């Protein structure tokens, strides 16, 4: 039953989406940061991974990041920033500010 919850992130990695903290674009690669502090480098682009994770609680605040809303601690509407569980501050682009305000409710 656990196999159904795992998603494939590239050729070698199958991961439970709940363990993913955030994803960062790096040219044609994606850095996947996990809640245990480790990082995986995937040769899959962020756009493809966003489609795979669309049924989960993920939000794309800007072109280069995809975050798991389950690990969001704070959302500042005035500065358009999100703070995650690892104390990383993510800036929301102007285009996605309205979408963020609708999607994120604290």
Helices and strands as residue ranges (DSSP letters): H 2-5, E 6-8, E 14-16, G 17-19, E 20-26, E 29-34, E 39-42, H 46-52, E 58-62, E 65-68, G 69-71, E 72-76, E 81-84, E 89-91, G 94-96, H 97-103
